[in-house]
């Protein structure tokens, strides 16, 4: 389900009629949107994430402007970090910066009243040929937020995780850490805010009552275990619900989870915790320190073994292309990937992504200082992704090596079994897994004909 749009609508829908058009699942989205535009809505809003999603957001916005004069509003991380550039697009009228729930409501109120919304806190608007930024809005109190209006979307819109219908769920926002590659430092300003444990458990129970087919929750928090007592209280509450429910947590700081006692880890597993996504990033302690990543690699390995014993599957995220990364640093990352899987056969690893200097990060500023040229239009940012290097300190040889490692690490574990993967693709991935592991272990990155075939196939599909 489109959680970002549902979150943005959680306040405005109580006062206005809201319709959500999901471009991903509606092949006739233009016809659906055109029909909605004929009813003269106050505005059309879209979210924005740096990378390929921007192209789709632009398609929507340009289509709206081609058939109507309805105001177009952008929100989301990218627009919030680049409000002036975003609102300068001819097809964009307003940008909601930061959290959108209250700002979108006040923007709608202003448009409905025929007043100028440019003074609404959190808004960016056009002022002739310039962008006008209203004062920023204060962070919202998570415990005052209304429930997500799930009834605005198709209740069957769940993906499968290990065969279990899955819904996205949020319990906290932000992160107190200062990692040099993370957008959170600029977007949430190192503030962590959370809903109380009792409310989280109550919300889960209510959601399961409303959608009895849901069997798994994907908790999208940036750093779930910041408050240890809260996490344990939620686990106890979920265990007491007596429901057939599992869940995973997408944002986990390894040190915080490793600080849990064995009994607490057992409770987490008994409550349904099936998977944790952990930012490992690199096998180089030197680079971790340079990026101010709070991670002890020995603690990470110990946690990996503990999670295997208790039955919680870890998924580790990795990157390459850090400033100052040497061949030895890269080798250390590959060694850590292979050791994690050797010591915990249930462990999963992300593809070894290329470090992306996202707007608002320290790495972005470093890249700009050292000669990187970044897009001066929103459309230019659509080609910005994690599967190719965008930093000036990575030379052509390292770029080719990193691209090979990215491709091979897609197949080294059982990732494709986690989701409802197209079955022939899952079979092909399983058959290629021993080859991918052998290549990664022996650093055989040359003559990757299989990568060329896969790249061609992706080009044709897209």
DRENDRENKOL-689075 format. One record per residue (C-alpha): x negated, y negated, z; residue number from 1. Coordinates in steps of 0.02 Angstrom, whole numbers. Layout:
REC        x        y        z     i
REC        X        Y        Z   NUM
...
END
This chain:
REC        x        y        z     i
REC        0        0        0     1
REC      -61     -178      -36     2
REC     -102     -221      145     3
REC     -174     -393      106     4
REC      -14     -450       20     5
REC       96     -373      153     6
REC       -4     -462      288     7
REC       12     -628      198     8
REC      201     -603      189     9
REC      227     -554      371    10
REC      287     -729      422    11
REC      351     -807      262    12
REC      470     -662      227    13
REC      573     -703      382    14
REC      623     -870      306    15
REC      616     -838      118    16
REC      653     -695       -1    17
REC      488     -612      -47    18
REC      453     -491     -188    19
REC      289     -398     -208    20
REC      233     -344     -381    21
REC       95     -214     -372    22
REC       -5     -227     -532    23
REC      -97      -64     -495    24
REC       58       45     -491    25
REC      179      -49     -605    26
REC      129      -28     -788    27
REC      266     -152     -835    28
REC      207     -283     -710    29
REC      221     -424     -837    30
REC      404     -387     -867    31
REC      435     -370     -680    32
REC      347     -534     -645    33
REC      434     -624     -787    34
REC      602     -569     -720    35
REC      556     -637     -548    36
REC      496     -802     -624    37
REC      664     -827     -707    38
REC      736     -847     -531    39
REC      624    -1000     -504    40
REC      525     -946     -350    41
REC      433    -1070     -241    42
REC      264     -994     -284    43
REC      170     -842     -346    44
REC       26     -784     -237    45
REC     -117     -663     -268    46
REC     -263     -605     -163    47
REC     -444     -609     -220    48
REC     -596     -500     -190    49
REC     -766     -537     -267    50
REC     -793     -421     -415    51
REC     -683     -337     -544    52
REC     -521     -374     -451    53
REC     -541     -558     -497    54
REC     -509     -519     -680    55
REC     -340     -445     -635    56
REC     -298     -595     -524    57
REC     -339     -711     -668    58
REC     -231     -608     -786    59
REC      -84     -629     -668    60
REC     -112     -815     -643    61
REC     -132     -853     -827    62
REC       23     -754     -869    63
REC      124     -852     -741    64
REC       65    -1016     -816    65
REC      102     -956     -993    66
REC      287     -931     -956    67
REC      326    -1053     -813    68
REC      269    -1201     -710    69
REC      285    -1108     -544    70
REC      137    -1148     -427    71
REC        4    -1013     -416    72
REC      -79     -984     -247    73
REC     -237     -884     -216    74
REC     -291     -811      -49    75
REC     -415     -678        5    76
REC     -600     -673       42    77
REC     -668     -736     -124    78
REC     -553     -887     -136    79
REC     -585     -927       47    80
REC     -773     -930       22    81
REC     -762    -1024     -144    82
REC     -608    -1135     -124    83
REC     -669    -1280     -232    84
REC     -721    -1170     -377    85
REC     -562    -1066     -366    86
REC     -439    -1210     -360    87
REC     -527    -1291     -508    88
REC     -462    -1150     -618    89
REC     -322    -1219     -730    90
REC     -208    -1074     -680    91
REC     -230    -1099     -491    92
REC     -137    -1236     -397    93
REC     -177    -1197     -214    94
REC     -297    -1091     -113    95
REC     -255    -1021       59    96
REC     -420    -1015      153    97
REC     -444     -882      287    98
REC     -299     -795      371    99
REC     -144     -825      268   100
REC        7     -784      377   101
REC       43     -957      450   102
REC      -36    -1059      310   103
REC       70     -975      176   104
REC      228    -1007      277   105
REC      188    -1192      297   106
REC      142    -1206      113   107
REC      310    -1129       64   108
REC      400    -1249      182   109
REC      313    -1398      102   110
REC      356    -1341      -74   111
REC      536    -1306      -25   112
REC      552    -1481       50   113
REC      472    -1562     -101   114
REC      332    -1634        5   115
REC      145    -1635      -30   116
REC       67    -1475       39   117
REC     -113    -1537       23   118
REC     -118    -1582      209   119
REC      -67    -1408      270   120
REC     -213    -1342      375   121
REC     -309    -1209      279   122
REC     -255    -1268      106   123
REC     -365    -1315      -42   124
REC     -277    -1412     -180   125
REC     -313    -1514     -336   126
REC     -347    -1700     -319   127
REC     -362    -1754     -499   128
REC     -523    -1675     -563   129
REC     -583    -1638     -386   130
REC     -538    -1511     -252   131
REC     -461    -1573      -90   132
REC     -488    -1470       67   133
REC     -370    -1489      214   134
REC     -443    -1455      388   135
REC     -471    -1270      424   136
REC     -342    -1174      523   137
REC     -382    -1100      692   138
REC     -389     -911      705   139
REC     -225     -825      743   140
REC     -188     -730      903   141
REC     -174     -549      846   142
REC      -44     -509      979   143
REC       73     -644      913   144
REC       78     -575      735   145
REC      241     -501      674   146
REC      244     -324      608   147
REC      193     -291      429   148
REC      350     -298      318   149
REC      326     -125      244   150
REC      502     -129      173   151
REC      439     -248       36   152
REC      351     -106      -54   153
REC      392       67     -116   154
REC      387      180       38   155
REC      314      317      -71   156
REC      158      215     -106   157
REC       38      319       -3   158
REC     -125      397      -60   159
REC     -183      567        0   160
REC     -329      598      115   161
REC     -366      784      132   162
REC     -190      814       68   163
REC     -110      703      201   164
REC       -6      550      149   165
REC     -104      401      212   166
REC      -59      221      258   167
REC     -176       76      292   168
REC     -169        2      466   169
REC     -253     -147      552   170
REC     -282     -172      738   171
REC     -421     -303      746   172
REC     -511     -431      640   173
REC     -689     -493      631   174
REC     -855     -438      703   175
REC     -972     -519      831   176
REC    -1131     -467      740   177
REC    -1237     -571      621   178
REC    -1294     -450      485   179
REC    -1376     -550      346   180
REC    -1283     -463      205   181
REC    -1106     -469      276   182
REC     -968     -592      228   183
REC     -898     -580      405   184
REC    -1022     -707      472   185
REC     -948     -843      359   186
REC     -769     -782      352   187
REC     -734     -737      534   188
REC     -877     -840      607   189
REC     -931     -694      718   190
REC     -765     -694      810   191
REC     -683     -527      853   192
REC     -498     -526      894   193
REC     -390     -375      929   194
REC     -215     -320      973   195
REC     -193     -242     1144   196
REC     -197      -53     1157   197
REC      -15      -35     1210   198
REC       45     -136     1062   199
REC      -61      -36      940   200
REC        9      129     1003   201
REC      187       61      996   202
REC      160        0      817   203
REC       94      171      765   204
REC      246      257      839   205
REC      365      136      753   206
REC      277      159      587   207
REC      290      347      599   208
REC      476      331      638   209
REC      499      221      486   210
REC      391      328      371   211
REC      402      507      435   212
REC      301      570      286   213
REC      143      480      343   214
REC       15      601      417   215
REC     -143      496      417   216
REC     -192      316      454   217
REC     -341      226      378   218
REC     -385       90      504   219
REC     -467      -52      408   220
REC     -542     -149      554   221
REC     -714     -225      529   222
REC     -781     -163      697   223
REC     -655      -55      790   224
REC     -756       -3      944   225
REC     -810     -176     1006   226
REC     -697     -154     1158   227
REC     -733       22     1220   228
REC     -593       26     1349   229
REC     -467      -29     1219   230
REC     -521      108     1097   231
REC     -506      241     1232   232
REC     -337      175     1288   233
REC     -274      183     1108   234
REC     -340      361     1093   235
REC     -250      413     1252   236
REC      -89      333     1190   237
REC      -98      416     1020   238
REC     -134      585     1100   239
REC       22      560     1206   240
REC      134      528     1056   241
REC      133      712     1013   242
REC      140      676      825   243
REC       58      768      682   244
REC      -59      624      645   245
REC     -243      602      603   246
REC     -335      439      576   247
REC     -499      368      517   248
REC     -587      206      560   249
REC     -671      112      419   250
REC     -777       -7      523   251
REC     -888       77      653   252
REC    -1049       16      733   253
REC    -1152      172      770   254
REC    -1224      109      935   255
REC    -1052       73     1007   256
REC     -988      246      964   257
REC    -1148      330     1026   258
REC    -1122      244     1195   259
REC     -963      347     1219   260
REC     -974      494     1337   261
REC     -946      670     1273   262
REC     -778      672     1360   263
REC     -728      510     1273   264
REC     -778      580     1103   265
REC     -673      735     1139   266
REC     -525      623     1181   267
REC     -549      526     1019   268
REC     -545      689      923   269
REC     -393      752     1019   270
REC     -303      589      979   271
REC     -321      629      793   272
REC     -482      537      748   273
REC     -544      636      599   274
REC     -670      518      516   275
REC     -776      367      555   276
REC     -861      256      425   277
REC    -1029      198      490   278
REC    -1144       66      417   279
REC    -1316      147      410   280
REC    -1375       38      263   281
REC    -1559       90      256   282
REC    -1683      213      329   283
REC    -1808       73      359   284
REC    -1811        8      536   285
REC    -1909     -143      474   286
REC    -1770     -192      353   287
REC    -1635     -163      484   288
REC    -1725     -285      599   289
REC    -1748     -412      458   290
REC    -1561     -406      421   291
REC    -1520     -415      608   292
REC    -1427     -250      595   293
REC    -1400     -181      770   294
REC    -1445       -1      736   295
REC    -1571      119      811   296
REC    -1604      258      686   297
REC    -1638      387      821   298
REC    -1471      345      900   299
REC    -1391      365      729   300
REC    -1463      539      708   301
REC    -1412      589      884   302
REC    -1236      525      853   303
REC    -1231      623      690   304
REC    -1264      784      784   305
REC    -1139      741      922   306
REC    -1001      706      796   307
REC    -1030      875      716   308
REC    -1009      961      884   309
REC     -848      870      924   310
REC     -773      887      749   311
REC     -765      705      692   312
REC     -828      683      515   313
REC     -946      536      486   314
REC     -959      440      322   315
REC    -1119      337      312   316
REC    -1137      184      201   317
REC    -1305      146      119   318
REC    -1381        9       11   319
REC    -1541      -27      -82   320
REC    -1618     -188     -147   321
REC    -1646     -282       17   322
REC    -1764     -432       14   323
REC    -1940     -366       37   324
REC    -1890     -184       13   325
REC    -2041      -78      -32   326
REC    -2054       92     -112   327
REC    -2085      164       62   328
REC    -1925       82      125   329
REC    -1824      157      -17   330
REC    -1902      328       13   331
REC    -1853      314      197   332
REC    -1672      285      146   333
REC    -1671      440       35   334
REC    -1751      541      175   335
REC    -1619      482      298   336
REC    -1477      526      178   337
REC    -1543      702      156   338
REC    -1579      727      341   339
REC    -1404      670      391   340
REC    -1326      799      275   341
REC    -1448      935      330   342
REC    -1413      909      515   343
REC    -1226      888      491   344
REC    -1156      980      339   345
REC     -987      894      369   346
REC    -1063      721      348   347
REC    -1025      615      195   348
REC    -1129      473      123   349
REC    -1078      329       14   350
REC    -1161      305     -153   351
REC    -1322      209     -119   352
REC    -1249       42     -170   353
REC    -1351     -102     -236   354
REC    -1357     -243     -110   355
REC    -1240     -378     -172   356
REC    -1278     -556     -115   357
REC    -1097     -599      -80   358
REC    -1050     -783      -55   359
REC    -1069     -845      122   360
REC    -1207     -723      170   361
REC    -1389     -753      215   362
REC    -1441     -640       72   363
REC    -1342     -751      -48   364
REC    -1440     -904        9   365
REC    -1604     -808       -5   366
REC    -1561     -754     -182   367
REC    -1518     -931     -231   368
REC    -1681     -997     -156   369
REC    -1781     -869     -255   370
REC    -1705     -906     -423   371
REC    -1543     -807     -438   372
REC    -1414     -888     -550   373
REC    -1236     -864     -489   374
REC    -1076     -889     -589   375
REC    -1003    -1063     -596   376
REC     -828     -998     -636   377
REC     -712     -875     -553   378
REC     -712     -766     -708   379
REC     -901     -754     -700   380
REC     -889     -674     -527   381
REC     -782     -534     -600   382
REC     -939     -446     -662   383
REC    -1018     -449     -489   384
REC    -1020     -273     -416   385
REC    -1110     -149     -305   386
REC    -1163      -30     -445   387
REC    -1292     -147     -522   388
REC    -1424     -260     -448   389
REC    -1395     -449     -444   390
REC    -1550     -506     -349   391
REC    -1712     -578     -420   392
REC    -1830     -479     -308   393
REC    -1783     -311     -388   394
REC    -1888     -279     -544   395
REC    -1834     -176     -694   396
REC    -1917      -16     -632   397
REC    -1835      -26     -461   398
REC    -1670      -74     -542   399
REC    -1671       85     -648   400
REC    -1722      190     -497   401
REC    -1585      116     -389   402
REC    -1455      144     -524   403
REC    -1506      327     -535   404
REC    -1498      348     -347   405
REC    -1325      267     -346   406
REC    -1263      391     -475   407
REC    -1338      546     -394   408
REC    -1279      502     -219   409
REC    -1099      502     -281   410
REC    -1111      691     -300   411
REC    -1225      750     -159   412
REC    -1084      791      -38   413
REC     -898      831      -34   414
REC     -829      655      -55   415
REC     -715      709     -197   416
REC     -628      832      -80   417
REC     -578      691       37   418
REC     -449      615      -80   419
REC     -322      667     -210   420
REC     -454      673     -346   421
REC     -407      725     -523   422
REC     -436      913     -509   423
REC     -549      939     -662   424
REC     -656      793     -602   425
REC     -669      872     -428   426
REC     -723     1037     -506   427
REC     -854      951     -613   428
REC     -920      856     -461   429
REC     -935     1016     -360   430
REC    -1027     1104     -501   431
REC    -1150      959     -518   432
REC    -1182      942     -331   433
REC    -1333     1061     -321   434
REC    -1414      970     -467   435
REC    -1384      800     -388   436
REC    -1458      857     -222   437
REC    -1610      931     -309   438
REC    -1640      773     -409   439
REC    -1621      661     -256   440
REC    -1733      771     -147   441
REC    -1870      781     -279   442
REC    -1849      602     -341   443
REC    -1811      659     -518   444
REC    -1729      501     -583   445
REC    -1781      511     -764   446
REC    -1684      579     -916   447
REC    -1516      563     -830   448
REC    -1414      613     -981   449
REC    -1267      653     -867   450
REC    -1265      472     -809   451
REC    -1260      409     -988   452
REC    -1112      524    -1022   453
REC    -1022      465     -865   454
REC    -1055      281     -906   455
REC     -983      304    -1081   456
REC     -830      390    -1011   457
REC     -800      250     -886   458
REC     -817      120    -1024   459
REC     -686      209    -1129   460
REC     -567      227     -982   461
REC     -583       43     -935   462
END
